[in-house]
Amino acid sequence: MTSRTTAPSSPATAPVPPVPPVPSATPARRKGRGSRPGGRLPLLLVLPTLVLLVAALGYPVAWQLVTSLRKFGLKQQFGAPPEWVGLDNYVALVTDPALWAVVLRSVVFCLVTAFVTVAVGGGIAVLMNALGRGVRLVLQVSLLLAWAMPVVAAMTVWIWIVDWRRGLLNWLLVHLGVDGAAGHNWLAEPLSFFVVASTIVVWMSVPFVALSIYAGLTQVGTEVVEASMLDGAGGWQRLRYIYAPLVAPVLSIVLLLQLIWDLRVFTQIKLLQDAGSVANETNLLGTYVYQLGTGKGDFGTASAVSVLMLLLTVALSWRYVRSLMAQEN
């Protein structure tokens, strides 16, 4: 009996198993994009807030826009129908030299005060970052107390300080031997008035700026600072090339907020005017709107000034808003 043996197949002739098809990456990518978790849920959650903001802010802005196109004076406050005048209020404002004097004064005051506030606040933030824990805590509490002080209460103290009859500033200057300080009215001249006003606004705004910038400085990694010190970088070099670029977004936001706040400052200027100055020579946009509306009863022209003030705010802050949007992208 002959045994039959089957020889194994050679590798060259062995059958090759079929290769499963590779799924395309495009459908998976599209599926992942289309099935993001909570696609419309965030929009639905934000929608009530947007409705409240539009209702709370949209109505006053719309009312100002409509009123700026009407003649709305004392008669209209007692029930007389407002007269539609179109752009007459804007034409009267544009051709009035007093308005441009107020606009120039407001822009200069806004820019100077905002940049001085950010510079002083940034310096205090750097100081807090270098101090020990105990001293830093005392400084932070002092800043918070100054920031939490009501505006009217703070203005009462400041008006007493610069009072020309019994003010602390004149008393101190007299004891230091300054001639002519006795009985000097710091609010009578526009230049000294705005120096006092700018000092008060900076004093009230520095705590927010200092604490905000300090919060940004605390996010700078210690390893980066230590590496720069090993490379021989001094204090000024670390501040310029490490801290400043890393906290630049915080500086941009703080400066943008200060420009907006300082452009529409009202309470400090109005209380200083009431303490002893000529309102027509020291008006800013906020007090000018108040003078036209509440003082003269011309709410149509006052609304037109408010609209111009809104446009001016957008123009001043547009560059910083664009830079923030570029950083987000």
VOPAGU-2260 file (C-alpha; in pm, 1 decimal, decimal comma):
REM VOPAGU-2260
SITE   aa  ch    i         X         Y         Z
SITE  MET   A    0       0,0       0,0       0,0
SITE  THR   A    1     144,5     323,2    -103,2
SITE  SER   A    2      95,5     619,8     130,8
SITE  ARG   A    3       5,5     942,2     -42,8
SITE  THR   A    4     155,5    1253,0     111,9
SITE  THR   A    5      36,2    1599,8      21,2
SITE  ALA   A    6     312,5    1853,7      -7,4
SITE  PRO   A    7     255,9    2187,7     159,4
SITE  SER   A    8     176,4    2477,8     -64,1
SITE  SER   A    9     457,7    2720,2    -131,8
SITE  PRO   A   10     430,5    3071,2       4,1
SITE  ALA   A   11     419,6    3207,1    -345,2
SITE  THR   A   12     101,7    3022,0    -427,7
SITE  ALA   A   13     -70,9    3051,9     -87,0
SITE  PRO   A   14    -402,4    3235,9     -98,2
SITE  VAL   A   15    -388,5    3595,3      37,1
SITE  PRO   A   16    -670,4    3692,6     273,8
SITE  PRO   A   17    -871,5    3991,1     159,9
SITE  VAL   A   18    -777,0    4326,1     313,3
SITE  PRO   A   19   -1071,0    4497,2     481,5
SITE  PRO   A   20   -1148,2    4837,2     332,0
SITE  VAL   A   21   -1019,9    5138,5     522,1
SITE  PRO   A   22   -1307,1    5363,7     620,6
SITE  SER   A   23   -1285,5    5713,0     486,2
SITE  ALA   A   24   -1186,7    5979,2     737,7
SITE  THR   A   25   -1410,7    6241,7     588,9
SITE  PRO   A   26   -1745,5    6098,9     706,7
SITE  ALA   A   27   -1605,5    6044,7    1055,0
SITE  ARG   A   28   -1479,8    6399,4    1066,7
SITE  ARG   A   29   -1810,4    6531,2     943,8
SITE  LYS   A   30   -1991,9    6315,5    1191,8
SITE  GLY   A   31   -1774,8    6446,8    1473,5
SITE  ARG   A   32   -1840,4    6805,8    1372,2
SITE  GLY   A   33   -2211,0    6757,5    1343,8
SITE  SER   A   34   -2246,7    6570,8    1671,5
SITE  ARG   A   35   -2076,0    6810,1    1908,3
SITE  PRO   A   36   -2218,4    6771,6    2258,2
SITE  GLY   A   37   -2475,9    7036,6    2337,4
SITE  GLY   A   38   -2486,1    7194,8    1993,5
SITE  ARG   A   39   -2779,4    7428,2    2056,8
SITE  LEU   A   40   -2802,6    7398,1    2433,0
SITE  PRO   A   41   -2550,7    7680,8    2508,6
SITE  LEU   A   42   -2745,2    7914,0    2279,2
SITE  LEU   A   43   -3069,5    7829,5    2455,4
SITE  LEU   A   44   -2909,0    7892,8    2793,8
SITE  VAL   A   45   -2771,2    8231,1    2685,1
SITE  LEU   A   46   -3095,9    8338,3    2515,3
SITE  PRO   A   47   -3275,7    8463,6    2832,7
SITE  THR   A   48   -2975,2    8680,5    2921,1
SITE  LEU   A   49   -2965,5    8827,0    2571,3
SITE  VAL   A   50   -3337,6    8904,9    2586,2
SITE  LEU   A   51   -3293,8    9083,8    2920,3
SITE  LEU   A   52   -2996,6    9281,9    2790,2
SITE  VAL   A   53   -3183,3    9389,0    2477,8
SITE  ALA   A   54   -3487,4    9487,3    2683,7
SITE  ALA   A   55   -3283,9    9674,7    2945,7
SITE  LEU   A   56   -3036,2    9846,3    2713,2
SITE  GLY   A   57   -3217,6    9850,5    2380,9
SITE  TYR   A   58   -3517,1   10052,0    2497,7
SITE  PRO   A   59   -3317,7   10348,6    2640,8
SITE  VAL   A   60   -3097,2   10361,8    2331,6
SITE  ALA   A   61   -3400,0   10348,4    2101,6
SITE  TRP   A   62   -3573,6   10619,2    2305,7
SITE  GLN   A   63   -3266,7   10842,9    2280,0
SITE  LEU   A   64   -3243,0   10790,5    1905,6
SITE  VAL   A   65   -3609,0   10880,1    1854,3
SITE  THR   A   66   -3598,0   11174,0    2096,3
SITE  SER   A   67   -3285,9   11313,4    1928,7
SITE  LEU   A   68   -3494,8   11354,3    1612,1
SITE  ARG   A   69   -3767,7   11548,1    1793,7
SITE  LYS   A   70   -3815,8   11877,9    1970,0
SITE  PHE   A   71   -3873,6   11760,4    2326,1
SITE  GLY   A   72   -3878,5   12043,2    2580,3
SITE  LEU   A   73   -4076,7   12159,1    2880,8
SITE  LYS   A   74   -4409,4   12161,7    2694,3
SITE  GLN   A   75   -4368,4   11796,7    2600,2
SITE  GLN   A   76   -4309,9   11708,2    2964,2
SITE  PHE   A   77   -4657,1   11841,5    3045,4
SITE  GLY   A   78   -4831,3   11642,8    2773,2
SITE  ALA   A   79   -4776,0   11839,7    2452,8
SITE  PRO   A   80   -4697,3   11615,3    2153,3
SITE  PRO   A   81   -4331,6   11623,8    2048,6
SITE  GLU   A   82   -4249,7   11791,8    1719,3
SITE  TRP   A   83   -4054,2   11591,7    1462,7
SITE  VAL   A   84   -3749,1   11794,9    1354,0
SITE  GLY   A   85   -3535,5   11529,0    1187,6
SITE  LEU   A   86   -3164,1   11607,2    1196,9
SITE  ASP   A   87   -3204,3   11968,2    1310,6
SITE  ASN   A   88   -3074,4   11888,6    1659,6
SITE  TYR   A   89   -2759,9   11732,0    1514,1
SITE  VAL   A   90   -2705,4   12022,2    1273,7
SITE  ALA   A   91   -2736,6   12269,4    1561,7
SITE  LEU   A   92   -2485,6   12072,9    1765,1
SITE  VAL   A   93   -2231,5   12033,8    1487,3
SITE  THR   A   94   -2238,4   12406,3    1414,6
SITE  ASP   A   95   -2207,6   12500,1    1783,4
SITE  PRO   A   96   -1845,7   12575,4    1887,0
SITE  ALA   A   97   -1932,5   12504,8    2251,7
SITE  LEU   A   98   -1993,7   12137,4    2172,5
SITE  TRP   A   99   -1653,8   12087,1    2009,8
SITE  ALA   A  100   -1484,6   12252,9    2306,2
SITE  VAL   A  101   -1660,1   12006,1    2536,7
SITE  VAL   A  102   -1571,4   11711,1    2309,3
SITE  LEU   A  103   -1203,1   11808,1    2294,8
SITE  ARG   A  104   -1194,4   11863,4    2669,6
SITE  SER   A  105   -1360,5   11526,6    2733,8
SITE  VAL   A  106   -1128,7   11331,6    2501,2
SITE  VAL   A  107    -813,3   11485,0    2649,6
SITE  PHE   A  108    -936,6   11426,7    3004,8
SITE  CYS   A  109   -1033,1   11069,1    2918,6
SITE  LEU   A  110    -701,7   10976,9    2756,0
SITE  VAL   A  111    -481,1   11138,1    3020,9
SITE  THR   A  112    -675,6   10997,5    3313,8
SITE  ALA   A  113    -705,5   10646,6    3167,0
SITE  PHE   A  114    -334,1   10611,1    3085,6
SITE  VAL   A  115    -226,0   10758,4    3420,8
SITE  THR   A  116    -461,9   10519,1    3601,0
SITE  VAL   A  117    -324,1   10215,3    3417,3
SITE  ALA   A  118      35,5   10329,3    3476,9
SITE  VAL   A  119     -15,5   10386,6    3850,6
SITE  GLY   A  120    -222,5   10069,9    3889,5
SITE  GLY   A  121      38,0    9866,7    3702,6
SITE  GLY   A  122     313,4   10000,7    3926,2
SITE  ILE   A  123     119,4    9908,1    4239,8
SITE  ALA   A  124      50,6    9561,1    4093,3
SITE  VAL   A  125     423,1    9505,0    4033,2
SITE  LEU   A  126     491,2    9624,9    4387,3
SITE  MET   A  127     236,0    9380,8    4530,2
SITE  ASN   A  128     394,2    9099,9    4331,3
SITE  ALA   A  129     733,4    9174,8    4489,1
SITE  LEU   A  130     617,8    9229,4    4850,3
SITE  GLY   A  131     587,1    8972,2    5122,9
SITE  ARG   A  132     256,9    8809,7    5207,2
SITE  GLY   A  133     175,0    9021,6    5513,4
SITE  VAL   A  134     253,8    9360,0    5360,4
SITE  ARG   A  135      78,4    9260,7    5038,9
SITE  LEU   A  136    -235,3    9166,8    5230,8
SITE  VAL   A  137    -241,1    9505,1    5407,3
SITE  LEU   A  138    -201,0    9685,2    5074,6
SITE  GLN   A  139    -476,7    9481,1    4910,4
SITE  VAL   A  140    -719,1    9547,8    5197,3
SITE  SER   A  141    -639,8    9920,8    5176,9
SITE  LEU   A  142    -710,4    9920,5    4803,8
SITE  LEU   A  143   -1038,3    9737,0    4854,1
SITE  LEU   A  144   -1150,2    9982,0    5124,4
SITE  ALA   A  145   -1069,7   10278,4    4900,5
SITE  TRP   A  146   -1253,7   10116,0    4609,6
SITE  ALA   A  147   -1556,8   10024,7    4821,9
SITE  MET   A  148   -1599,3   10380,9    4950,4
SITE  PRO   A  149   -1918,0   10538,2    4806,6
SITE  VAL   A  150   -1856,7   10805,7    4545,9
SITE  VAL   A  151   -2049,9   11078,8    4727,2
SITE  ALA   A  152   -1873,6   11004,5    5056,1
SITE  ALA   A  153   -1534,3   11009,5    4886,8
SITE  MET   A  154   -1618,4   11334,4    4708,1
SITE  THR   A  155   -1718,8   11493,1    5039,6
SITE  VAL   A  156   -1372,2   11418,0    5175,4
SITE  TRP   A  157   -1196,8   11542,4    4860,8
SITE  ILE   A  158   -1399,2   11864,5    4849,3
SITE  TRP   A  159   -1300,0   11930,4    5211,2
SITE  ILE   A  160    -934,8   11869,0    5119,9
SITE  VAL   A  161    -934,5   12127,3    4835,7
SITE  ASP   A  162   -1171,4   12375,5    5000,9
SITE  TRP   A  163   -1032,7   12727,7    4965,7
SITE  ARG   A  164   -1140,4   12845,2    5312,5
SITE  ARG   A  165   -1067,4   12556,2    5550,5
SITE  GLY   A  166    -923,7   12285,7    5325,6
SITE  LEU   A  167    -645,0   12053,0    5429,4
SITE  LEU   A  168    -440,1   12117,2    5113,2
SITE  ASN   A  169    -416,5   12494,0    5166,2
SITE  TRP   A  170    -343,8   12447,3    5537,4
SITE  LEU   A  171     -59,5   12208,0    5457,6
SITE  LEU   A  172      88,7   12435,5    5191,5
SITE  VAL   A  173      75,3   12735,2    5424,4
SITE  HIS   A  174     265,1   12543,9    5694,1
SITE  LEU   A  175     520,8   12440,9    5432,6
SITE  GLY   A  176     581,9   12806,0    5351,1
SITE  VAL   A  177     412,8   12827,1    5010,6
SITE  ASP   A  178     322,3   13189,6    4942,0
SITE  GLY   A  179     -29,1   13255,5    4817,7
SITE  ALA   A  180    -169,9   12919,3    4927,1
SITE  ALA   A  181    -395,8   13074,7    5190,3
SITE  GLY   A  182    -743,8   13119,3    5047,7
SITE  HIS   A  183    -651,2   12983,0    4704,3
SITE  ASN   A  184    -949,1   12833,4    4517,9
SITE  TRP   A  185    -827,9   12524,7    4331,5
SITE  LEU   A  186   -1160,6   12486,7    4153,5
SITE  ALA   A  187   -1186,1   12837,4    4008,8
SITE  GLU   A  188    -940,6   12788,6    3720,1
SITE  PRO   A  189   -1013,4   12518,9    3459,0
SITE  LEU   A  190    -656,1   12381,8    3461,4
SITE  SER   A  191    -636,3   12332,9    3837,7
SITE  PHE   A  192    -996,4   12209,3    3836,8
SITE  PHE   A  193    -914,9   11926,6    3596,1
SITE  VAL   A  194    -593,8   11842,6    3782,4
SITE  VAL   A  195    -802,1   11792,7    4096,9
SITE  ALA   A  196   -1071,8   11602,8    3906,6
SITE  SER   A  197    -818,0   11378,0    3735,6
SITE  THR   A  198    -649,1   11305,7    4068,7
SITE  ILE   A  199    -980,7   11202,8    4222,7
SITE  VAL   A  200   -1079,3   10981,6    3929,1
SITE  VAL   A  201    -737,3   10813,1    3928,2
SITE  TRP   A  202    -756,2   10756,3    4304,9
SITE  MET   A  203   -1097,3   10591,5    4268,4
SITE  SER   A  204    -997,4   10375,7    3970,3
SITE  VAL   A  205    -649,1   10258,9    4070,5
SITE  PRO   A  206    -766,5    9978,9    4307,7
SITE  PHE   A  207    -957,0    9798,8    4031,1
SITE  VAL   A  208    -669,9    9834,4    3785,4
SITE  ALA   A  209    -403,5    9730,6    4037,2
SITE  LEU   A  210    -590,7    9420,6    4153,6
SITE  SER   A  211    -674,0    9318,0    3795,9
SITE  ILE   A  212    -315,2    9348,2    3675,3
SITE  TYR   A  213    -188,0    9173,8    3987,9
SITE  ALA   A  214    -421,3    8883,3    3914,2
SITE  GLY   A  215    -263,1    8861,1    3569,5
SITE  LEU   A  216      89,1    8872,1    3713,9
SITE  THR   A  217      14,7    8578,3    3941,2
SITE  GLN   A  218     -51,3    8364,4    3631,8
SITE  VAL   A  219     306,2    8404,7    3505,3
SITE  GLY   A  220     490,3    8078,1    3560,9
SITE  THR   A  221     772,0    8083,1    3814,4
SITE  GLU   A  222     983,8    7859,5    3591,4
SITE  VAL   A  223     985,3    8126,1    3319,3
SITE  VAL   A  224    1098,2    8393,1    3564,2
SITE  GLU   A  225    1364,7    8167,4    3714,0
SITE  ALA   A  226    1494,6    8079,9    3367,1
SITE  SER   A  227    1525,9    8447,6    3279,0
SITE  MET   A  228    1712,6    8513,5    3603,8
SITE  LEU   A  229    1955,4    8233,1    3522,0
SITE  ASP   A  230    2012,4    8395,2    3183,2
SITE  GLY   A  231    2107,2    8718,4    3358,5
SITE  ALA   A  232    1790,5    8923,3    3299,4
SITE  GLY   A  233    1748,0    9213,1    3539,6
SITE  GLY   A  234    1429,1    9339,8    3696,9
SITE  TRP   A  235    1350,6    9588,8    3419,5
SITE  GLN   A  236    1421,4    9329,6    3148,5
SITE  ARG   A  237    1194,5    9074,6    3315,3
SITE  LEU   A  238     921,5    9335,8    3344,0
SITE  ARG   A  239     954,5    9439,8    2979,8
SITE  TYR   A  240    1012,1    9108,3    2802,6
SITE  ILE   A  241     831,4    8858,1    3026,4
SITE  TYR   A  242     563,8    9015,2    3244,2
SITE  ALA   A  243     439,2    9280,8    3000,3
SITE  PRO   A  244     376,1    9044,3    2702,7
SITE  LEU   A  245     209,2    8782,0    2922,4
SITE  VAL   A  246     -30,4    9028,5    3090,3
SITE  ALA   A  247     -93,5    9227,5    2770,9
SITE  PRO   A  248    -452,7    9093,5    2735,8
SITE  VAL   A  249    -532,4    9209,2    3089,8
SITE  LEU   A  250    -379,8    9550,7    3020,1
SITE  SER   A  251    -586,4    9586,0    2702,4
SITE  ILE   A  252    -913,6    9504,8    2877,0
SITE  VAL   A  253    -838,1    9732,0    3173,4
SITE  LEU   A  254    -739,1   10021,3    2947,5
SITE  LEU   A  255   -1052,3    9973,6    2736,6
SITE  LEU   A  256   -1273,9    9985,1    3046,0
SITE  GLN   A  257   -1096,3   10294,2    3176,1
SITE  LEU   A  258   -1143,4   10477,0    2846,5
SITE  ILE   A  259   -1515,8   10404,2    2854,7
SITE  TRP   A  260   -1558,1   10497,9    3220,7
SITE  ASP   A  261   -1348,8   10815,1    3204,8
SITE  LEU   A  262   -1525,2   10941,1    2893,3
SITE  ARG   A  263   -1865,5   10929,8    3062,0
SITE  VAL   A  264   -1754,5   11047,3    3407,2
SITE  PHE   A  265   -2023,9   11260,3    3568,7
SITE  THR   A  266   -2052,3   11245,7    3948,2
SITE  GLN   A  267   -1703,0   11371,2    4030,3
SITE  ILE   A  268   -1722,3   11659,3    3782,4
SITE  LYS   A  269   -2073,9   11766,2    3887,4
SITE  LEU   A  270   -1994,6   11769,9    4260,0
SITE  LEU   A  271   -1672,6   11963,7    4201,8
SITE  GLN   A  272   -1864,2   12215,3    3990,6
SITE  ASP   A  273   -2117,7   12261,0    4268,6
SITE  ALA   A  274   -1832,0   12315,0    4514,4
SITE  GLY   A  275   -1714,3   12630,3    4338,5
SITE  SER   A  276   -1633,1   12643,3    3967,6
SITE  VAL   A  277   -1774,4   12782,3    3644,9
SITE  ALA   A  278   -1974,4   12501,2    3483,8
SITE  ASN   A  279   -1948,7   12631,9    3127,5
SITE  GLU   A  280   -1567,7   12626,4    3146,2
SITE  THR   A  281   -1538,0   12284,2    3308,6
SITE  ASN   A  282   -1815,1   12085,3    3140,9
SITE  LEU   A  283   -1743,8   11738,4    3010,3
SITE  LEU   A  284   -1985,2   11537,7    2797,4
SITE  GLY   A  285   -2165,4   11389,9    3098,7
SITE  THR   A  286   -2229,2   11723,0    3268,7
SITE  TYR   A  287   -2304,3   11888,1    2932,9
SITE  VAL   A  288   -2585,9   11638,9    2868,6
SITE  TYR   A  289   -2715,6   11700,4    3221,7
SITE  GLN   A  290   -2704,4   12076,9    3169,0
SITE  LEU   A  291   -2897,9   12056,3    2842,4
SITE  GLY   A  292   -3157,5   11807,5    2966,5
SITE  THR   A  293   -3224,8   11869,9    3333,9
SITE  GLY   A  294   -3095,1   12227,3    3343,5
SITE  LYS   A  295   -3247,9   12375,8    3027,1
SITE  GLY   A  296   -3520,1   12118,3    2964,4
SITE  ASP   A  297   -3403,4   12055,3    2606,4
SITE  PHE   A  298   -3417,1   11676,8    2604,7
SITE  GLY   A  299   -3406,9   11654,0    2225,1
SITE  THR   A  300   -3066,0   11819,1    2203,2
SITE  ALA   A  301   -2947,7   11631,7    2511,8
SITE  SER   A  302   -3042,4   11302,2    2345,7
SITE  ALA   A  303   -2850,7   11404,3    2034,8
SITE  VAL   A  304   -2541,5   11470,3    2247,6
SITE  SER   A  305   -2588,1   11128,5    2410,8
SITE  VAL   A  306   -2591,8   10962,1    2068,7
SITE  LEU   A  307   -2275,0   11148,3    1969,0
SITE  MET   A  308   -2120,8   11042,7    2299,6
SITE  LEU   A  309   -2204,1   10679,2    2223,0
SITE  LEU   A  310   -2044,0   10706,0    1878,4
SITE  LEU   A  311   -1736,8   10869,6    2029,0
SITE  THR   A  312   -1705,9   10587,3    2282,0
SITE  VAL   A  313   -1720,7   10329,7    2003,1
SITE  ALA   A  314   -1460,0   10522,3    1803,1
SITE  LEU   A  315   -1216,6   10541,8    2095,0
SITE  SER   A  316   -1255,8   10176,9    2192,5
SITE  TRP   A  317   -1277,5   10024,1    1842,4
SITE  ARG   A  318    -902,5    9974,4    1807,3
SITE  TYR   A  319    -879,1    9789,2    2137,5
SITE  VAL   A  320   -1186,4    9579,6    2061,6
SITE  ARG   A  321   -1031,8    9474,0    1731,2
SITE  SER   A  322    -706,9    9379,1    1904,7
SITE  LEU   A  323    -899,1    9168,2    2157,9
SITE  MET   A  324   -1088,9    8994,7    1878,0
SITE  ALA   A  325    -761,1    8924,2    1696,4
SITE  GLN   A  326    -617,0    8767,4    2010,5
SITE  GLU   A  327    -923,8    8545,3    2044,7
SITE  ASN   A  328    -883,0    8422,6    1686,5
